[in-house]
Amino acid sequence: MPTYEKLKRNIDFTRVYRRGQHYSGRYLVLHAFKRREKEQDALPRVGFAVAKKTRSSVERNRMKRLLREVFRLSEPKLLPGNDIIVTARWQDLEPDQKTLRKELLYLLRKMELTKEA
């Protein structure tokens, strides 16, 4: 059973960017938006973004795969009814998985998006 759904549509990304809150770390930026009450019981939706400043599409896709894997391995117990966007900040030096996972969990806790405090 999936623990989250994918955030796919441009209008959803725009809503999260404009109306949500954000926190940033050294390698990641986390944007979150709490949906309306009738959508509160739904699974959280997560999107992954990488800037086009990155040299090639191959590198951008690799960065997104790494972010998805870090998110999957972290297995956070996300609160329902949130839209979350995880954005990569690094350009040249790629951090290791352990560092990214630690930062992701820190940002999720800081934004109070997990069941654990």
C-alpha positions in Angstrom: 0.0 0.0 0.0 1.5 3.4 -1.0 2.4 5.8 1.8 2.0 8.9 -0.5 0.7 10.0 -3.9 2.6 11.8 -6.6 2.2 15.6 -7.1 2.0 15.9 -10.9 0.0 18.9 -12.2 1.5 22.3 -12.7 -1.4 24.0 -11.0 -0.7 21.9 -7.8 3.0 22.8 -7.8 2.0 26.5 -8.3 -0.4 26.4 -5.4 2.2 24.9 -3.1 4.9 27.4 -4.1 2.6 30.5 -3.7 0.4 29.6 -0.7 2.5 27.2 1.3 5.4 27.6 3.7 9.0 26.6 3.0 12.2 25.7 4.8 15.6 25.2 3.3 18.7 23.3 4.3 22.1 23.1 2.7 21.0 20.6 -0.1 17.2 20.6 0.0 14.3 23.0 0.0 11.0 21.8 1.3 7.7 23.5 0.4 4.4 22.4 2.0 0.8 23.3 1.8 -2.1 22.0 3.9 -5.1 21.1 1.8 -8.8 21.9 2.5 -10.7 20.1 5.2 -12.5 17.7 2.9 -9.2 16.5 1.5 -7.6 16.1 4.9 -8.0 12.3 5.1 -6.3 11.8 1.7 -2.7 10.5 1.5 -0.1 13.2 1.4 1.1 14.2 -2.1 4.8 14.6 -2.9 6.5 16.2 -5.8 10.2 16.4 -6.7 11.9 19.3 -8.5 15.3 20.1 -9.9 16.2 23.5 -11.4 17.0 23.6 -15.2 20.3 25.3 -14.3 21.6 21.7 -14.0 23.7 21.0 -17.1 21.7 18.2 -18.7 18.4 16.3 -18.5 20.3 13.2 -17.6 21.8 14.8 -14.5 18.4 16.3 -13.6 16.7 12.9 -13.8 19.5 11.4 -11.8 19.0 14.0 -9.1 15.2 13.3 -9.0 15.8 9.6 -8.8 18.1 10.2 -5.8 15.6 12.4 -4.1 12.8 9.8 -4.6 15.1 7.0 -3.2 16.0 9.1 -0.2 12.4 9.9 0.5 11.5 6.2 0.1 14.3 5.0 2.4 13.4 7.6 5.1 9.9 6.1 5.4 8.5 9.1 7.2 5.1 8.8 8.7 3.6 11.8 7.0 0.5 13.5 8.2 -2.4 13.2 5.7 -3.7 16.1 3.7 -0.4 17.9 2.8 1.1 18.7 -0.5 4.9 18.6 -0.3 7.6 19.5 -2.8 11.2 18.5 -2.3 13.7 20.6 -4.4 17.4 19.9 -4.9 19.7 22.8 -4.2 23.1 21.4 -5.0 24.8 22.0 -8.4 28.2 20.5 -8.6 29.1 18.4 -5.6 26.5 15.7 -5.1 25.9 14.8 -1.4 25.6 11.2 -0.3 22.3 9.5 0.5 22.9 9.5 4.3 23.4 13.3 4.3 20.3 13.9 2.2 18.2 11.6 4.3 19.2 13.3 7.5 18.4 16.7 6.1 15.1 15.6 4.7 14.0 14.1 8.1 15.1 17.3 9.8 13.1 19.5 7.5 10.0 17.3 7.8 10.2 17.5 11.6 10.8 21.2 11.5 7.7 21.7 9.4 5.7 19.4 11.7 4.7 17.1 8.8 5.4 13.8 10.6 3.5 12.0 13.3 6.7 11.8 15.3 7.8 14.9 17.1 
